[in-house]
Amino acid sequence: MKMISLNHSLQPSHAHPVANALLFISVVMLLISLFFLQRSSVALQELKNEQSEYSRAADSNSVRLPLTEKEQAELEAVKAAIDDIVMPWPRLFSALEASRLETINVLSVEPNVRSKSFQITAVTYPVEEILTYITQLKQQDEFTAVSLISTETARMDGQNATQFELLVLW
């Protein structure tokens, strides 16, 4: 009879120095990254606190001074200038879009804020469409008047077309 002998003792595995070195370096890099992340979070929180302190200080330090007549007039002039800049452009352009015809190609829209008007330059092949376009513009509530300024013949894609200009008041 043959005997089998079993050895249950643990044998040390072969050491991989490169793998151990890479594991050690990655753990060190992870710790360094966590350290810098924590420092960044603390710095960000300090900046937010400082910003809130400044905003509270600015709100509490604001003082309302009475304005002289000249300063009041200047303030009203500035407000009027701001109102001229912030006009109802979205409403005006949506009204233009609502009046759009497939046969009319709008080339330019030139606003004039002081006179509360804009000039439209457009091209169409059928001349009759100009009157239809003017009628549709006049039906828009945003516009107070629409006038035909000029018409001229133009050559587009080898065909005769009519270029025209309109003055639209709002």
C-alpha positions in Angstrom: 0.0 0.0 0.0 1.2 3.4 -0.9 1.0 6.3 1.4 0.0 9.8 0.5 1.3 12.5 2.6 -0.6 15.9 2.6 1.1 19.1 3.7 -1.4 21.6 5.1 1.1 24.4 5.8 0.7 27.7 4.0 3.4 28.4 1.5 4.3 32.0 0.9 3.1 33.2 -2.5 5.5 34.7 -4.9 5.9 38.4 -4.1 5.2 40.9 -6.9 7.2 44.0 -6.0 5.9 46.0 -9.0 2.3 45.4 -8.1 2.9 46.2 -4.4 4.6 49.4 -5.4 1.8 50.5 -7.7 -0.8 49.7 -5.0 1.2 51.8 -2.5 1.5 54.7 -4.9 -2.2 54.7 -5.8 -3.2 54.6 -2.1 -0.8 57.6 -1.4 -2.3 59.5 -4.4 -5.8 58.8 -3.1 -5.0 60.2 0.3 -3.4 63.3 -1.3 -6.5 63.8 -3.5 -8.8 63.5 -0.5 -6.7 66.0 1.4 -6.8 68.6 -1.4 -10.6 68.0 -1.9 -11.2 68.7 1.8 -9.1 71.9 1.7 -11.0 73.1 -1.4 -14.3 72.4 0.2 -13.3 74.4 3.3 -12.0 77.3 1.1 -15.2 77.3 -0.9 -17.3 77.4 2.3 -15.3 80.3 3.6 -15.8 82.3 0.4 -19.5 81.7 0.5 -19.6 82.9 4.1 -17.6 86.0 3.2 -19.9 86.7 0.2 -23.0 86.5 2.4 -21.4 88.8 5.0 -20.6 91.3 2.2 -24.1 91.2 0.8 -25.7 91.7 4.2 -23.3 94.6 5.0 -24.2 96.2 1.6 -27.9 95.9 2.3 -27.7 97.4 5.8 -25.4 100.3 4.6 -27.6 101.5 1.8 -29.1 104.9 2.7 -31.9 106.6 0.8 -30.9 110.3 0.1 -33.5 112.8 -1.1 -32.9 113.9 -4.7 -32.7 117.4 -5.9 -34.8 118.5 -8.8 -31.8 118.3 -11.2 -30.9 114.8 -10.0 -34.6 113.8 -10.3 -34.6 115.0 -13.9 -31.4 113.2 -14.6 -32.8 110.0 -13.1 -36.0 110.3 -15.2 -33.9 110.8 -18.3 -31.9 107.7 -17.6 -35.0 105.7 -17.0 -36.4 107.0 -20.3 -33.2 106.0 -22.1 -33.4 102.5 -20.5 -37.1 102.2 -21.6 -36.0 103.1 -25.1 -33.4 100.3 -25.1 -35.7 97.7 -23.5 -38.4 97.9 -26.0 -41.1 95.3 -26.7 -38.9 93.6 -29.4 -40.2 90.1 -28.8 -43.8 91.3 -29.2 -43.0 93.3 -32.3 -41.1 90.4 -34.0 -43.8 87.9 -33.1 -46.3 90.3 -34.8 -44.0 90.4 -37.9 -43.9 86.6 -37.9 -47.7 86.4 -37.6 -47.9 88.5 -40.8 -45.5 86.4 -42.7 -46.3 85.3 -46.3 -44.6 82.5 -48.1 -44.1 84.7 -51.2 -42.5 87.6 -49.4 -38.8 87.4 -48.5 -37.9 90.0 -45.8 -34.3 91.2 -46.5 -33.9 93.6 -43.5 -35.6 95.1 -40.6 -34.1 98.4 -39.5 -35.5 99.8 -36.2 -35.6 103.4 -35.2 -36.2 103.7 -31.4 -36.6 107.4 -31.3 -39.4 107.5 -33.8 -40.8 104.2 -32.6 -40.7 102.7 -36.1 -38.8 100.3 -38.2 -38.3 100.0 -41.9 -38.7 96.6 -43.7 -37.0 95.8 -47.0 -38.5 92.8 -48.7 -38.7 91.1 -52.1 -41.7 89.4 -53.8 -42.4 87.9 -57.2 -46.1 88.6 -57.4 -46.7 92.3 -57.0 -50.2 91.8 -55.6 -48.7 90.2 -52.5 -47.4 93.6 -51.4 -50.9 94.9 -50.6 -51.8 91.6 -48.9 -48.7 91.9 -46.7 -49.4 95.6 -45.8 -53.0 94.6 -44.9 -51.8 91.8 -42.7 -49.3 94.1 -40.9 -52.1 96.7 -40.4 -54.3 94.0 -38.7 -51.7 93.4 -36.0 -52.5 95.2 -32.7 -48.8 96.0 -32.1 -48.5 98.3 -35.2 -50.2 101.7 -35.4 -49.4 102.5 -39.1 -47.9 100.8 -42.1 -46.8 102.8 -45.1 -45.3 101.8 -48.5 -42.1 103.9 -49.0 -40.8 102.6 -52.3 -40.9 99.8 -54.9 -38.5 98.9 -57.6 -38.0 96.1 -60.0 -35.2 93.6 -59.2 -33.8 90.5 -60.9 -33.8 87.5 -58.7 -32.8 84.0 -59.9 -33.4 85.1 -63.5 -36.9 86.3 -62.8 -38.4 89.7 -62.4 -39.2 90.5 -58.8 -40.3 93.6 -56.9 -38.3 94.9 -54.0 -40.2 97.2 -51.7 -39.7 99.1 -48.5 -42.3 99.6 -45.7 -42.3 102.0 -42.8 -44.0 100.5 -39.8 -44.9 102.5 -36.6 -45.6 100.9 -33.3 
